[in-house]
Amino acid sequence: MDLKRRQPMGVELVKRGIVSETDIEKALDYQKKNPNRKLGDSIYILNLCNPDRLIQAIGEILGEKGILLRKSNIKLNITDYIALDVAKKNKVIPFEINNGKIKVCFADTVKNKNIDTIRLLLLNKGLIMESYITFESDIEKILTSLEGKASDNIEDSSLNGTITNLVDSIIKTGIEKRASDIHIEPMENVVRVRYRIDGELYTAAKIDKEKQHQIIGRLKAISNMHQEKQESQDGRILLYDDYNIRVSSQPNVYGEKFVLRLLKKNANIRNIFDLGYIGTEEDFKNSINKKNSITIMAAPTGEGKTTTLYSIIDYLNRPQINITTIEDPVEIRIEGLNQIEIDNKSTFSGALRTVLRQDPDIILVGEIRDRETAEIAIQAGQTGHYVLSTIHTIDSIEVINRLRKIGVSDYDIASTLSTAISQRLVRRICPKCKQEREFTKTEKDIIENMLRKYNEEVNLEGIKTYDAIGCKYCNNTGYYDRIGVFEILNITEEIKELIVKGAPSMEIRKKAIEQNYRPLVIDGIKKVIKGETTLEELNKKLLFF
């Protein structure tokens, strides 16, 4: 059918006798309240006609095969063919395979560019895709049920156990699944539990609304919060031997939301190169541990700045050196360090003043947030100390601009800043289920154009990439753990001169590139070529195509 000449969906359905004009009006009213729902889905949700006839008619109108998708139709393990997060993003479910052909349901096939992505993904597995269309709401239900499989024990505790057991199960499951955070969120009709694993949020369970008050009460009790107060509070849970769990509560329109940050008490500090740090050990040594200077880590929140700083500190730590850290909070305790935790009665700047009287060699300041902290850190760097800190900027060049905006003079920046490091965390492709394939022409063009821009050369002939498939080991995501993507700006004499002159960041960037500085995307692409992550995962963080 020529889609350009097709009548509106409602008109076509009335013509075919599937629904009446009154039914269409009801569906349109529903759409006004739910603008993200298509007309066909609205008719289906409102149960205005026979769903089998409806989806078959929609399929005919769109020139596709329509099918009412039920769990009984699904004759394969979905995540063996498409990772769960890919299925959710593209609203797609494979449901049957036979003789090298795989049947796949989409929620939308009109001008849907994602169809070609899925077709290519399956083709690389040696399968020819046969596309179908079904209701988006059914796809959502099936994919949500797959998410729930990750936490069957939560559901069991909810149905059969006490509230104490339920909350304990939520936390223990989060620990087992390597979650960094647990979100317990009151919704209109349920309490939703989500885990952040390798930087991504996944729905683990939906608990009956009637248990909400008891769950909140239990969380407040074990985290030392006031039961009566319905306002933002902070607390800690110390019931789990290996974990110090920070708890934050925040009222919302449906109750009180809780976020639990899972911090392992005696976590092993990872080697800086295991984190993905670029260059040789000699390069690393030349970038750090310079007296009378500051090294600053730059990245948005949640991109692993503190973890990298811990690795640097661990590398430098030895009995002959006095190392003091000022943190909010102390996330990992390291033997041999003097670690100070900021609380409500102290500040970074106040603690830093005191630390300077404690004969330190190396000082770690958790974050430079204001002019006062920056100036004291600069002063420490100018008086024989080595200072490490973090700052919120998009890349290492912008560290200079950020310090300028805080109020640090160009002279002080040039004389004290020795290295600015920026990073992002991307998910590592799962080693258990990754599937090798050739780079597509489009992928090769993207990679080669970006490398050419910075005079980097890589021959992609014979080099393979991998698809994220999904298995039990990686919670059906296709990824397991994360790796850092780095860029390093060493402040050379030429760059110092530009800073003192007040040169803009574009001019500093140009000079840095001449001196072998490379932006984040270059290290990221090299990690894609090595098979450590995927181009799609890298683009989610850096948006370069």
RARA-V98967 format. One record per residue. SS is DSSP state (H for helix, E for strand, C for the rest). PSI is psi in radians with two decimals (* if undefined). OMEGA is omega in radians with two decimals (999 if undefined). Layout:
SS:PSI:OMEGA, SS:PSI:OMEGA
This chain:
C:2.43:3.09, C:1.89:-3.06, H:-0.48:-3.11, H:-0.49:-3.10, H:-0.04:-3.09, C:2.44:3.06, C:2.80:3.04, C:2.60:-3.05, H:-0.76:-3.13, H:-0.75:3.13, H:-0.77:-3.13, H:-0.73:-3.11, H:-0.64:3.09, H:-0.77:3.12, H:-0.69:-3.09, C:-0.04:3.11, C:0.32:-3.14, C:-0.74:3.12, C:2.92:3.09, C:2.95:3.09, H:-0.60:3.09, H:-0.70:3.10, H:-0.72:3.14, H:-0.70:3.11, H:-0.72:3.10, H:-0.75:-3.13, H:-0.67:3.13, H:-0.65:3.07, H:-0.72:3.11, H:-0.70:3.13, H:-0.60:3.13, H:-0.62:3.13, H:-0.35:-3.12, C:1.26:-2.99, C:-0.30:-3.14, C:-0.08:-3.14, C:2.36:3.05, C:2.83:-3.08, H:-0.78:-3.14, H:-0.76:3.11, H:-0.66:-3.14, H:-0.76:3.10, H:-0.73:-3.12, H:-0.82:-3.12, H:-0.66:-3.14, C:-0.07:3.11, C:0.85:-3.07, C:-0.14:3.13, C:3.12:3.10, C:2.09:-3.04, H:-0.58:3.11, H:-0.82:3.12, H:-0.69:-3.10, H:-0.88:-3.07, H:-0.58:3.09, H:-0.69:3.12, H:-0.74:3.12, H:-0.72:3.11, H:-0.80:3.14, H:-0.73:-3.14, H:-0.66:-3.11, H:-0.06:-3.13, C:0.49:-3.13, C:3.00:3.04, E:2.12:3.12, E:2.46:3.13, C:2.45:3.04, C:1.83:-3.00, C:2.18:3.05, C:2.85:3.13, H:-0.55:-3.14, H:-0.39:3.09, H:-0.38:-2.99, C:1.94:-3.02, C:0.52:3.10, C:2.94:3.05, C:1.90:-3.01, H:-0.81:-3.02, H:-0.06:2.98, H:-0.33:-3.05, C:-0.60:3.14, C:2.23:3.12, C:2.59:-3.06, H:-0.74:-3.12, H:-0.54:3.07, H:-0.72:3.12, H:-0.73:3.14, H:-0.79:-3.10, H:-0.70:-3.06, H:-0.03:-3.14, C:1.11:-3.01, E:2.51:3.09, E:2.08:2.96, E:2.44:-3.05, E:-0.22:3.13, E:2.51:3.14, E:2.43:-3.11, E:2.17:3.07, C:0.80:3.07, C:0.04:3.08, E:2.42:-3.13, E:2.23:3.13, E:2.29:-3.05, E:2.27:3.12, E:2.34:3.05, E:2.71:3.05, C:-0.35:-3.09, C:2.28:3.11, C:0.03:-3.13, C:2.07:-3.14, C:0.63:-3.12, C:1.78:-3.12, C:-0.37:-3.10, H:-0.36:-3.14, H:-0.77:-3.14, H:-0.62:3.10, H:-0.82:-3.13, H:-0.71:3.12, H:-0.78:-3.13, H:-0.72:3.12, H:-0.78:-3.11, H:-0.60:3.11, H:-0.65:3.11, C:-0.27:3.04, C:0.10:3.13, C:0.40:-3.08, C:2.43:3.08, E:2.24:-3.05, E:2.37:3.02, E:2.01:-2.99, E:2.52:3.07, E:2.88:3.04, E:2.49:3.11, C:-3.10:-3.11, C:2.35:-3.13, H:-0.66:-3.10, H:-0.60:3.11, H:-0.68:3.07, H:-0.78:-3.14, H:-0.76:-3.12, H:-0.77:-3.09, H:-0.76:-3.13, H:-0.62:3.08, H:-0.65:3.12, H:-0.55:3.08, H:-0.71:3.10, H:-0.70:-3.09, H:-0.44:-3.13, H:-0.43:-3.13, H:-0.31:-3.03, H:0.86:3.12, H:-0.57:-3.14, H:-0.51:3.06, H:-0.79:3.13, H:-0.74:-3.14, H:-0.76:3.13, H:-0.64:-3.13, H:-0.67:-3.08, H:-0.68:-2.93, H:-0.22:-3.02, C:-3.10:3.08, C:2.96:3.08, H:-0.64:3.09, H:-0.81:3.13, H:-0.65:-3.12, H:-0.88:-3.14, H:-0.71:3.10, H:-0.71:3.14, H:-0.70:3.11, H:-0.79:-3.09, H:-0.80:-3.11, H:-0.66:3.10, H:-0.70:3.08, H:-0.71:3.11, H:-0.78:3.14, H:-0.62:-3.08, C:0.09:3.12, C:0.51:-3.13, C:2.48:3.01, C:-0.49:-3.13, E:2.58:3.01, E:2.20:3.10, E:2.12:3.07, E:1.89:-2.86, E:2.00:3.02, E:2.18:3.05, C:-3.03:-3.08, C:-0.75:-3.04, C:-0.16:-3.12, E:3.00:2.93, E:2.07:-3.08, E:2.39:3.06, E:2.16:3.10, E:2.57:3.08, E:2.39:2.99, E:1.98:-3.11, E:2.15:-3.10, C:0.68:3.04, C:-0.15:-3.10, E:2.49:3.10, E:2.33:3.12, E:2.35:3.08, E:2.19:-3.11, E:-0.62:-3.08, E:2.76:3.00, E:2.11:-3.00, E:2.57:-3.12, E:2.40:-3.12, H:-0.55:-3.08, H:-0.32:3.12, H:-0.06:-3.03, H:-0.88:-3.05, H:-0.71:-3.12, H:-0.68:3.11, H:-0.81:3.13, H:-0.75:3.13, H:-0.76:-3.14, H:-0.75:3.13, H:-0.72:3.12, H:-0.66:-3.11, H:-0.77:-3.05, H:-0.18:3.12, C:0.23:3.06, C:0.74:3.08, C:2.78:3.07, C:2.20:-3.10, C:-0.67:-3.00, C:-0.51:-3.03, C:2.21:3.02, C:1.17:3.13, C:2.98:-3.10, C:2.31:3.10, E:2.75:3.04, E:2.51:3.12, E:-3.06:3.12, E:2.53:3.02, E:2.15:-3.09, C:0.47:-3.07, C:-0.23:-3.04, C:2.08:-2.92, C:-0.80:-3.01, C:0.02:-3.01, E:2.45:2.96, E:1.89:-2.99, E:2.00:3.06, E:2.37:-3.08, E:2.34:3.07, E:2.29:3.07, E:2.56:-3.13, E:2.07:3.10, E:2.46:2.95, E:-3.04:-3.00, C:-0.31:-3.10, C:0.10:-3.13, E:-2.47:3.12, E:2.17:3.10, E:2.45:3.08, E:2.39:3.00, E:2.18:-3.14, E:2.08:3.07, E:2.06:-3.08, E:1.91:-3.13, E:2.06:3.13, E:2.26:-3.04, C:-0.80:-3.06, C:0.86:-3.14, C:2.48:3.10, C:2.34:3.06, C:2.20:-3.10, C:2.53:3.07, C:2.44:-3.06, C:-0.60:-3.11, C:-0.42:3.02, C:-0.45:3.11, C:-0.21:-3.14, C:0.17:-3.11, C:2.43:-3.01, C:2.80:3.10, C:-3.12:-3.13, C:3.00:3.09, H:-0.58:3.10, H:-0.75:3.08, H:-0.74:-3.12, H:-0.81:3.13, H:-0.65:-3.13, H:-0.38:-3.09, H:-0.35:-3.06, C:3.06:3.06, C:0.76:3.04, C:2.10:3.11, C:2.81:-3.13, C:0.73:-3.10, E:2.99:3.10, E:2.41:2.94, E:2.26:-3.10, E:2.27:3.02, E:2.29:-3.09, E:2.28:3.07, C:2.80:3.02, C:2.98:3.10, C:2.43:3.05, C:0.22:-3.10, C:0.31:2.95, C:0.35:-3.13, H:-0.83:-3.07, H:-0.69:3.12, H:-0.74:3.13, H:-0.72:3.11, H:-0.70:3.08, H:-0.71:3.14, H:-0.69:3.10, H:-0.80:3.13, H:-0.76:-3.14, H:-0.65:3.11, H:-0.65:-3.08, H:-0.30:-2.98, C:2.16:3.02, C:2.80:-3.01, C:-0.44:-3.08, C:-0.07:-3.05, C:2.36:3.08, C:1.91:-3.13, E:2.24:3.10, E:2.38:3.10, E:2.54:3.06, E:1.96:-2.95, E:2.76:3.11, C:1.52:-0.06, C:-3.07:2.98, C:1.93:-3.05, C:-0.65:3.12, C:2.30:3.12, C:2.22:-3.06, C:2.20:-3.13, C:2.36:3.09, C:-0.16:3.14, C:2.64:2.98, E:1.81:-3.03, E:2.19:-3.10, E:2.29:-3.13, E:2.24:3.09, C:2.37:3.05, C:-2.97:-3.08, C:-0.37:-3.07, C:-0.01:-3.08, C:2.89:3.12, C:2.86:3.08, H:-0.78:-3.07, H:-0.73:3.14, H:-0.77:3.13, H:-0.64:-3.13, H:-0.67:3.09, H:-0.77:-3.14, H:-0.74:-3.11, H:-0.62:-3.12, C:-0.32:3.09, C:0.09:-3.10, C:0.33:3.08, C:0.92:3.14, C:2.66:2.96, C:-0.75:-3.13, E:2.36:3.13, E:2.26:3.00, E:2.09:3.08, E:2.05:-3.02, C:-0.73:-3.12, C:2.41:2.98, C:1.90:-3.03, C:-0.39:-3.01, C:3.03:-3.08, H:-0.71:-3.08, H:-0.84:3.12, H:-0.74:-3.13, H:-0.78:-3.09, H:-0.67:3.12, H:-0.68:3.10, H:-0.73:3.09, H:-0.77:3.13, H:-0.73:3.12, H:-0.71:3.13, H:-0.46:-3.12, H:-0.13:-3.06, C:0.61:2.99, C:-0.03:-3.13, C:2.78:2.98, E:2.13:-3.06, E:2.35:3.01, E:2.44:3.12, E:3.12:3.09, E:2.80:3.09, E:2.65:-3.11, C:1.76:3.00, C:2.96:-3.06, C:-0.45:3.11, C:3.14:-3.03, C:-0.56:3.11, C:-0.67:-3.08, H:-0.18:3.03, H:-0.70:-3.12, H:-0.83:3.13, H:-0.68:-3.12, H:-0.75:3.10, H:-0.66:3.08, H:-0.77:-3.10, H:-0.58:3.09, H:-0.52:3.12, C:0.17:3.11, C:2.39:-3.10, C:2.70:3.11, H:-0.66:-3.13, H:-0.80:-3.11, H:-0.67:3.10, H:-0.88:-3.08, H:-0.65:-3.06, H:-0.33:-3.00, H:-0.69:-3.11, E:2.10:-3.13, E:-0.62:-3.08, E:2.37:2.99, E:2.20:-3.11, E:2.31:3.06, E:2.64:-3.13, E:2.79:2.94, E:2.72:3.05, E:2.22:3.05, E:2.64:-3.12, E:2.40:3.05, E:2.45:3.10, E:2.42:-3.04, C:2.20:-3.12, C:-0.33:-3.06, C:-0.56:-3.00, C:0.05:-3.11, C:2.53:-3.10, E:2.16:-3.06, E:2.51:3.05, E:2.99:3.08, E:2.66:2.94, C:2.46:3.02, C:2.88:3.12, H:-0.72:3.13, H:-0.78:3.13, H:-0.75:3.12, H:-0.74:-3.14, H:-0.76:3.14, H:-0.85:-3.10, H:-0.86:-3.08, H:-0.68:3.13, H:-0.71:-3.13, H:-0.74:3.13, H:-0.69:3.14, H:-0.62:-3.12, H:-0.53:-3.12, C:0.44:3.06, C:0.58:3.06, C:2.43:-3.11, C:2.26:3.06, C:2.27:3.08, C:2.02:-3.07, C:-0.04:3.14, C:2.21:3.10, C:-0.14:3.13, C:2.32:-3.10, E:2.73:2.94, E:-3.07:-3.06, E:2.60:3.00, E:2.47:3.06, C:1.99:-3.02, C:-0.97:-3.10, C:2.26:3.11, C:3.14:-3.11, C:-0.65:-3.09, C:-0.67:-3.07, C:0.38:-3.13, C:0.58:3.09, C:0.48:3.14, C:-0.39:-3.06, C:-0.08:-3.11, E:2.59:3.11, E:2.09:-3.13, E:3.11:3.14, E:2.80:3.11, E:2.57:-3.13, E:2.51:2.96, E:2.19:-2.94, E:2.71:2.85, E:2.50:-3.05, E:2.20:3.07, E:1.87:3.03, E:2.23:-3.07, C:1.68:3.14, C:3.03:3.13, H:-0.69:-3.14, H:-0.70:3.13, H:-0.63:3.07, H:-0.76:3.14, H:-0.72:3.13, H:-0.70:-3.14, H:-0.82:-3.13, H:-0.61:3.13, C:-0.14:-3.12, C:0.44:-3.10, C:2.50:3.11, C:2.88:-3.07, H:-0.55:3.13, H:-0.71:3.14, H:-0.68:3.10, H:-0.72:3.13, H:-0.76:-3.13, H:-0.79:3.13, H:-0.71:-3.13, H:-0.73:3.12, H:-0.67:3.08, H:-0.47:-3.09, C:0.47:2.99, C:0.19:2.95, C:2.37:3.08, C:2.37:-3.09, C:2.97:-3.10, H:-0.72:-3.03, H:-0.54:-3.12, H:-0.80:3.08, H:-0.66:3.12, H:-0.79:3.14, H:-0.69:3.11, H:-0.59:3.11, H:-0.52:3.02, H:-0.79:-3.13, H:-0.58:3.10, C:-0.16:3.14, C:0.31:-3.11, C:-0.48:3.09, C:-3.03:-3.11, C:2.77:3.13, H:-0.65:3.13, H:-0.75:3.14, H:-0.72:3.12, H:-0.71:-3.12, H:-0.51:3.09, H:-0.58:-3.11, H:-0.61:-2.97, H:-0.25:3.06, C:1.06:-3.11, C:0.01:3.00, C:*:999
